[in-house]
Amino acid sequence: MASRMEIFSPEGLRIDGRRWNEVRHFRCAINTHPVSSDGSAIIEQGNTKVICNVIGPVEPTLRSRVVPDRVSISVKVVVAPFSTIDRRKRSQNDSRIQEMCSSIQHVFEDAVIAHLFPRSQIDVNLYVVAQDGGVLQACINATTLALIDAGVPMYDYVCACTAGMLDREVLLDLNRIEESDMPFLTMATIGSKRKVALLQLEMKVQFDRLEPMMAASMSGCHHIRDLMDNEVRKHGKSRLERGSL
């Protein structure tokens, strides 16, 4: 475990050179796998990389998945064995993966305008290629872009970001080393308003420290939303110029 001096220096710099309120390098792209899926996206946040493929809305293959008045959403997360240093293979029955799938499913059941597609299903397949902290937030952000690429109507962007507390210092968008050394939360918001879709706290934290962590995470969500919106508009403009819309 890294020392606290390494994580946050007296000069106000973190282990990767960022200030407390700076997000990691963010790169995203949509329509990356147009042949194998209806919508696709890639998200890179720091050294964390996630690929998302969306299939649907389509007719459910199982009768048990039919919901008369809305679309049903299923989420599958596959973690590559080479995504971490220890190269441990995770099965689909892993409790952490199941918890992540459930969280993502609940978030997008509220974000998608579900009543427009009754008796149908949407399959979200997420592939974690590299892990360096913030895996859940990267999966949520990738799912948002893939659903937009698939043409699934949503109320607004769903964006997620983490924030942690080191002593009395709030740190935004944690990497793997930072996550292992401090309590942190993952927040997902819908749109530019203060509507929280997900709030997941990994460790115990004092109540008076929770509010600054939430405020920092929300500001990170808004910043990521702007970056994602720029990419969507850029992609839409390029397709319009090619005449493919």
N, C-alpha and C positions, 0 to 999 in steps of 0.2 A: 504494500500500500504506500502510495506516495506521501511524503510529508506535507504538512500544511504550508510550509514555506514554498514548496515547489508549486502547489496548486494556486496560491494567490500571494504574490510577492508584496513587500512593503511599498513598492512603486505603483501598485495597482494593476499589475499584469498577471495574467493567468499562465498556465503551463504551456499553452499554445500561442501566447503573445496577445491575446484579446483582452479588452477591458471587460468589466463586470457586465455591461449591458450590450455587448456585441454578440451577434449570432455567428455561428460557424459559416464557412463558405457554403453557399447554397446554389445548387444547379438543378434544374428540372427540364424535362422534355416530355412532350405528349405525342401520341400516335407513333410510338416506337415499334409496335408489333401489329401493323394493320392487317396482316393476313391471318394470324392465329386468334384474333380477338376482335370484339366490337369497339373496345376502347383500351388504351394502354398508356403507361407513363413510367418514367424513371425519375427518382428523387435521389440526390446526393446532398447530404447535410454533413459537412466535415468529411470524415472517412466512412460514414454510414451510407450504404447504398441499398435501395429497395426498388424492385421492379413490380409493377402491378398490371395485371390483365383483367379486363371486365368482359363478361359474356352475358348478353341480355339487353333488355328484357326479352325472355323467351318463355315458351310454355313449359311448366314444370314437368320434369321426367317422373317424379313420384307424386302420387295423389296426396300423400301426407303433407306435402309442401304447398299445396294449393290454399291460398287465403282468398275468400270470396271478394273482399272489398279493397284489397291493396296488394302491392307487390311484396314478395318475400325475398330477403337478402341473405345469402350465405357467404361466409368469409372463410377462406383457407389460407393459412400462413405456413410457408415452407422455409426453414432456416438451413442454409447451405452449411455442410460440415466445415468448409474452409473459411467461413465468415468470421471466425474468431481464432485466437492463437491456439487454444487447446484442441481445436478440430474435433469437437464432440458431436456426434450425430444426434439430433433431436427428433423424436417420433411425433406423430400427430396427436398422440395421447399425453404429451408433456403438459403439465398443469399450467406452466407459464404461457405456452402457445395457445392453449384453450382459453385462458383468461384474456389474452390479447385478441383472439378472434371474437369473443363475446363482446368485448368493449367496442371494437370497431363496428360490429354489427349493430349494436344499440345506437351508436352515434349516427350512423347513416340511415337507420330506420326513421329517425327524426328529421334528418336533413333532406332526404329524397321526398319529392311530392308523390307519395306512394299510391294515392287513390287513382292516379291516371293510368295505372297498369294493374287492374285487378286480375286475379288468377294467373299471375305470371311470376317469374323468378329472375333474380340477378345474381350471378356468381362472380365473386371477387376473389381473385387468386393473387396472393402476395408472395414474393420471393426475396428473402433477405440475403443479399450477396455479400455484404460486409457490415460488421457491427463495430461501432465505436461510440456507443451511447445514443440515446434518443431513438431507439428502434420503433417504439410505438408511435411517436410523433411523425417519423418518416413514413410509416405505413399509412397513417391517416392522411397525410398530405398527398401521398402517391395515389391513394384511393380517390381522393377528390378530383385530381387531374384526370385519372382514367375514366371516371364517371362522366366528366365533362366531355371527354373525347368520344365516349360512347353515345352522347346525346341524351343522357338521362337528366331530366329536369330536377333541379335542386333549388331550395330556397335561397341559398347563397354558398359561398366558399366555406368549407370546413377546414380550418387550419389549426395546427397543434404545435406546441413548443414546451420545453421543460424549463424549470428554474429550481435552484437549490439554495441552501443557506449554510454558509461556512462561518461559524461564530455569529457575528452580526452582519456579515456581508452577503448580499444576494448576488448570485451568479446566474446568468441567463444561458440557455442552450448548452447543457452540460455534455462533455465527452465521457468516455468510459471510465477514465481514471477519476474524474470528478464525481461521477455517480456513485462510485464505490466508497467515497470518503465523506459523504454528507447526505442529509435528508433532502429529498427533492420531490417535486410533483410534476405531473404532465397535465396540461390543460389544453382543451380543444374548444374553439369558439366558432360560431356560425355567423359569417358576415362581419362587417365592420362595427356592428353594435356590440354591446357587452352581454351577449347571450352565450352562456357557457353550455357546451354540449357534453363535456367530459372533464372531470376533475379527479385525478388518481394520485394519491399520496403514497409513496413507497415506504416511508418510515414515520415514526412518531416525531412530532415537532411541536414546540410551544405555540399556543394560540396567537400570541402577539407577533410571532414571526411569520404566520401563515399569510396575512394580508399583503405584506410587501412581496412575498414570493408569488402570490397570485397576480399582483399588479405588474410585476416584471414579466411573468409568463404571458399575460394578456397583451402587453406591448410587443412581445416577440411574435405572437400570433398575428397581430395586425401588420407587422413588418413582413412576415412570410406571405401573408395574403397579397400584399402589393407585388412581391416578387412573382408569385404564381399568376396573378392577374396579368402582369406584363408578358409572361410567357404565353398565356392563352391568347391574348390579343395579337401577339407577334405571329403565332401559329395560324390564327384565323386570317390575318392579313396576307400571309404568304399563300395560303390555300385560295384565297379570293383572287389574288393576282395570277395564280396558275389556272384559275377557272375550274377548280375541283369542288366548289361549293354549289 
